[in-house]
Amino acid sequence: MCTAMTEFSRLLDELHLDGDDDETLPPITALLSKLQQRLIGGPPDPSLLVDTVAGFFRTAEPHRLFDSADGEAALEAAYVSAVCALIGRAALPAYERARDGPPTPDRYARVPDVAARVCGALRGLLGKVEAAGPDRRARGVLMAVAPHVCAYAVTHTQEQPWTSRASREAARRLRASLLGAGSWRDCAHMLTGERAGANGAKAGAGGILEAVLDVLRPRLTKEAWQRGDEVESAFAWTLFQVKRPSLAPHLPRLLGPALLISDHHEPKKCMLGVRCLHHIVVNTASSELRALKRADVMYEALVKLLYGTKNADVIQLVLRCLLDLLPVLESPPSSVPVGPSPAPGRARRRDDVLRLMLTHMEAEHEVALRRVYARALPAYLERMGVSACRHLRRLGRVVPAYLEVSDAPEEVTRIFALRALECILTAAWPRLARSVSVWLPCLLRLLADAPSELGPRRDVARRLSRGAARCAALLAAAAGGRLQVSARVARRMRVKLHVRQRARLCVCVEL
């Protein structure tokens, strides 16, 4: 005990805080205020100062840290100020993005070491909170500083230019200490709190999601991003921890930042924003999304990205999100009358998205984008059902064109184009009896060319041949009988079929 008292007094002297013993030791609120001033006005290299603060929290007795005559509100405010000042010593260096360009690794060279030291200091404080047990003042301090500690730990837990392996491990230990101090099971429990059980009782500390959003919200602006404030990853991590049904009550505060991030000019952050929007769509009830036309706003933001970007990764995420968002906006296609044009106000967005996809597919020459669109098309056609008949003319141009062009060795475009054709033949077969001349030539060419084009990739060639055979069988059923493919017909279609291939096709279409 004497050794701990001596160490504590030495640390107070190093921090230039008054007090030598219990009789002259100032209140903890005054100590924290002076500690905050030292942290704010400390030396450029804060390593020694942060280590001293860590020792201060580690050696102090719990009753010294949480016993205050100034009241609980003043104690909590003093701790929040001191913790924010401590976290500020590991803040990312500010810069003007427009003037200085993208950040370089050298800019963050000193951040990981200081961040790891700050994690150690905060762990010391959380350890004292946990040691204090059910003390009401200690729990109040925990709930006051937990949002700031959580946001800081998340910022340094993920692999980023300003983190290292040591700093990420320190941040993970800090997050574990925070969960232990608050008796939270996991991060989702920490953010949303304990839901009421069967008897209506609640256990454990409440959630801190609203307070974390209060910490992050002032930094979620385009002006802050221009100054180099990298807070998007922390917000996304926070959002991904909140799932149905806990997300809906916080939707007004979560949707705005997600839309803002999705509009970011950097593809990586734009993709993060689209993933946030998709998470909201999947984990929120349709009625909540339709309220106040939130789903309409999300739809407009996503379609704008389809028009404005050529990044394959972004478009892939946008198409996946739209696929889950369209059922929220519109009735299922089975309840929509089929005709040359949709009824006013019904099924218009679903048709608009598919029409836009086909327009882009028809004019696209980049292999990466062709693969993205080909992967997405079968799912959209399956959702459209018989309503895809409205787009048969354009599908008749796009799908055969994608079947004719190889993207070896994986043949992703052709495989998914065959799946799209299979969806068309399954859902819209009554309208295809007169379109055999559109679809049959591309299937014959694929059967003839795939084995010779792929060479050693026999597994891929077999997948293509089987897919083409299935489509030919469906096309035969749609035509109302067995398709006869003679050598004369094949020559007219500019396809050279061997006798064995013609026989195999005839057998397949009879299935």
Buried (B, 14 or more C-beta within 10 A) or exposed (E): EEEEBEBBBEBBEBBEBEBEEEEEBEBBBBBBBBBBBBBEEBEEEBBEBBBBBBBBBBBBBBEBBBBBEEEBEBBBBBBBBBBBBBBBBBBBEEBEEEEEEEBEEEBBEBBBBBBBBBBBBBBBBBBBBBEBEEBEBBBBBBBBBBBBBBBBBBBBBEEBBBBBEEBBBBBBBBBEBBBEBBBBEEBBBBBBBBEEEEEEEEEEBBBBBEBBBBBBBEBBBEEBBEEBBBBBBBBBBBBBBBBEEBBBEBBEBBBEBBBBBBBBEEBEBBBBBBBBBBBBBEBBBEEBBEEEEBBBBBBEBBBEBBEEBEBBBBBBBBBBBBBEBBBBBBEEBEEBEBEEEBEEEBBBBBBBBBEBBBEBBEEBEEEBBBBBBBBBBBBBBBBBBBBBBBBBEBBBEBBBBBBBEBBEEEBBBBBBBBBBBBBBBBBBBEBBEEBBEBBBBBBBBBBBBBBEBBEEBEEBBEBBBEBBBBBBBBBBBBBEEEBEBEEEBBEEBEBEBEEEBBEBBBEBBEE
